[in-house]
Amino acid sequence: MIELLGLTGITLIIVRAAIFQGFREWLLIKRPNDIGYLFTCPQCMGVWMGLLGGAVYADFLTAPLYAGAVSLLAMVTDKWMLRHYQQF
């Protein structure tokens, strides 16, 4: 469980935190339709973070479950935070 929460937190930091804002903007200019979009979408980034985390913490057969769980948690948390805190 702690892995899922940690991976969700890392996903939201990459997608929303101010420290990565310049990097995200640069990627959106250079690669707007693929990798640039990935770094602005919590659900998309959550899939890849979940796959990576699942491969590291569990095994390759469990990694898709991590991907789905982190993607869902990141999307729901992002929507909730945007609704309650205009920017975070």
Rosetta silent file (secondary structure, phi, psi, omega in degrees, C-alpha in Angstrom):
SEQUENCE: MIELLGLTGITLIIVRAAIFQGFREWLLIKRPNDIGYLFTCPQCMGVWMGLLGGAVYADFLTAPLYAGAVSLLAMVTDKWMLRHYQQF
SCORE:     score description
SCORE:     0.000 S_00000001
   1 L     0.000  -41.557 -179.467    0.000    0.000    0.000 S_00000001
   2 H   -63.339  -32.268  178.125    2.792    2.424    0.852 S_00000001
   3 H   -64.231  -42.524 -179.633    4.289    1.827   -2.582 S_00000001
   4 H   -63.783  -43.291  179.067    1.041    2.845   -4.285 S_00000001
   5 H   -66.638  -40.936  178.094    0.750    6.021   -2.235 S_00000001
   6 H   -63.964  -44.285  178.424    4.396    6.866   -2.796 S_00000001
   7 H   -65.463  -34.997  176.011    4.173    6.313   -6.532 S_00000001
   8 H   -65.476  -43.493  177.630    1.016    8.436   -6.638 S_00000001
   9 H   -61.440  -44.720  178.519    2.808   11.222   -4.796 S_00000001
  10 H   -62.440  -40.762  178.190    5.784   11.081   -7.140 S_00000001
  11 H   -59.129  -47.131 -178.889    3.402   11.150  -10.103 S_00000001
  12 H   -68.223  -32.763  175.808    1.672   14.278   -8.818 S_00000001
  13 H   -64.391  -44.745 -179.979    4.993   15.950   -8.080 S_00000001
  14 H   -64.333  -41.782 -172.793    6.160   15.343  -11.651 S_00000001
  15 H   -83.304  -30.589 -172.678    2.853   16.460  -13.180 S_00000001
  16 H  -121.763  -22.977 -172.508    1.911   19.420  -10.950 S_00000001
  17 L   -66.492  145.949 -179.062    4.797   20.655   -8.780 S_00000001
  18 H   -63.313  -30.123 -178.107    6.307   24.044   -9.511 S_00000001
  19 H   -62.030  -27.710  179.488    9.829   22.616   -9.449 S_00000001
  20 H  -100.575    4.146 -174.564    9.110   20.724  -12.696 S_00000001
  21 H   -61.151  -45.036  178.728    7.081   23.484  -14.376 S_00000001
  22 H   -61.539  -41.266  178.172    9.912   24.752  -16.583 S_00000001
  23 H   -63.444  -43.925  179.256   10.733   21.214  -17.676 S_00000001
  24 H   -63.314  -43.399  178.949    7.072   20.490  -18.501 S_00000001
  25 H   -63.176  -41.967  177.738    6.734   23.710  -20.493 S_00000001
  26 H   -61.047  -44.908  178.263    9.940   22.949  -22.399 S_00000001
  27 H   -63.080  -39.199  179.733    8.691   19.435  -23.219 S_00000001
  28 H   -64.731  -31.686  176.671    5.333   20.781  -24.375 S_00000001
  29 H   -74.014  -45.062 -176.254    7.117   23.089  -26.808 S_00000001
  30 H   -75.659  -41.639 -174.806    9.511   20.428  -28.094 S_00000001
  31 L  -137.399   68.541 -172.162    7.191   17.380  -28.102 S_00000001
  32 L   -67.144  -27.961 -171.406    3.581   18.561  -27.607 S_00000001
  33 L   -96.995   -6.449 -178.683    1.762   15.479  -28.890 S_00000001
  34 L  -132.348  -91.465 -174.404    3.542   12.653  -27.131 S_00000001
  35 H   -67.393  -30.910  176.976    6.036   12.877  -24.286 S_00000001
  36 H   -62.342  -42.098  178.116    5.138   16.492  -23.529 S_00000001
  37 H   -66.711  -36.797  179.718    1.538   15.524  -22.895 S_00000001
  38 H   -55.247  -39.183 -176.871    2.635   12.607  -20.720 S_00000001
  39 L   -81.936    3.680  175.216    4.240   15.013  -18.244 S_00000001
  40 L  -117.211   -1.614 -175.344    1.025   17.028  -17.885 S_00000001
  41 L  -114.776  111.043 -178.980   -1.427   14.141  -17.435 S_00000001
  42 H   -63.497  -34.755  179.769   -1.577   12.505  -13.977 S_00000001
  43 H   -68.448  -42.799 -179.964   -3.443    9.482  -15.290 S_00000001
  44 H   -66.522  -48.596  179.355   -0.930    8.912  -18.105 S_00000001
  45 H   -64.115  -33.564  178.139    2.132    9.443  -15.928 S_00000001
  46 H   -61.517  -36.230  177.313    0.535    7.229  -13.281 S_00000001
  47 H   -60.501  -49.078 -176.350    0.456    4.312  -15.702 S_00000001
  48 H   -70.890  -37.466  176.124    4.187    4.557  -16.362 S_00000001
  49 H   -65.240  -39.679  178.389    5.085    5.174  -12.731 S_00000001
  50 H   -65.385  -41.286  176.604    2.948    2.182  -11.762 S_00000001
  51 H   -62.250  -44.969  179.080    4.607   -0.058  -14.344 S_00000001
  52 H   -64.869  -47.652  179.728    8.045    0.994  -13.178 S_00000001
  53 H   -64.580  -38.823  177.852    7.142    0.686   -9.510 S_00000001
  54 H   -64.670  -38.235  178.327    5.433   -2.655  -10.021 S_00000001
  55 H   -68.205  -34.095 -179.024    8.479   -4.021  -11.800 S_00000001
  56 H   -80.200  -47.988 -173.483   10.730   -2.809   -8.974 S_00000001
  57 H   -85.201  -26.077 -176.456    8.562   -3.626   -5.927 S_00000001
  58 L  -123.696 -111.026  177.308    6.769   -6.730   -7.164 S_00000001
  59 L  -151.637  176.485 -175.622    7.283   -8.526  -10.465 S_00000001
  60 L   -68.851  -22.383  177.799    6.480   -8.080  -14.115 S_00000001
  61 L   -78.395  -28.181 -179.840    3.160   -9.922  -13.782 S_00000001
  62 L   -89.548  -17.928 -176.655    1.977   -7.603  -11.005 S_00000001
  63 H   -54.863  -40.494  177.513    3.256   -4.421  -12.661 S_00000001
  64 H   -62.499  -31.000  176.303    0.058   -3.867  -14.728 S_00000001
  65 H   -67.919  -41.753  174.963   -1.961   -3.902  -11.499 S_00000001
  66 H   -60.469  -42.416 -178.988    0.318   -1.260  -10.039 S_00000001
  67 H   -58.823  -47.227  179.133   -0.086    0.735  -13.254 S_00000001
  68 H   -65.125  -42.127 -178.004   -3.858    0.714  -13.000 S_00000001
  69 H   -67.595  -45.599 -179.534   -3.895    1.489   -9.290 S_00000001
  70 H   -67.250  -39.269  177.793   -1.409    4.370   -9.460 S_00000001
  71 H   -60.177  -47.749  179.308   -3.135    5.796  -12.532 S_00000001
  72 H   -64.007  -47.656 -179.969   -6.517    5.754  -10.793 S_00000001
  73 H   -61.734  -40.862  179.639   -5.173    7.146   -7.520 S_00000001
  74 H   -66.037  -42.289 -179.905   -3.279    9.918   -9.301 S_00000001
  75 H   -64.245  -48.572 -178.240   -6.296   10.916  -11.385 S_00000001
  76 H   -64.727  -44.870  179.894   -8.704   10.962   -8.423 S_00000001
  77 H   -63.770  -41.927  178.605   -6.256   12.771   -6.152 S_00000001
  78 H   -61.301  -47.107  179.682   -5.465   15.333   -8.843 S_00000001
  79 H   -61.799  -42.343 -179.091   -9.149   16.054   -9.482 S_00000001
  80 H   -64.978  -45.397 -178.471   -9.840   16.352   -5.755 S_00000001
  81 H   -67.064  -38.914  177.591   -6.884   18.658   -5.142 S_00000001
  82 H   -65.487  -31.416  179.855   -7.715   20.882   -8.114 S_00000001
  83 H   -74.457  -38.869 -174.812  -11.260   21.182   -6.849 S_00000001
  84 H   -94.165  -26.494  178.996  -10.306   22.022   -3.267 S_00000001
  85 L  -130.250  110.795 -172.769   -7.028   23.867   -3.841 S_00000001
  86 L   -51.534  -40.500  173.618   -7.020   25.952   -7.001 S_00000001
  87 L  -139.656  144.016  175.555   -3.323   25.327   -7.464 S_00000001
  88 L  -137.362    0.000    0.000   -0.971   23.064   -5.639 S_00000001
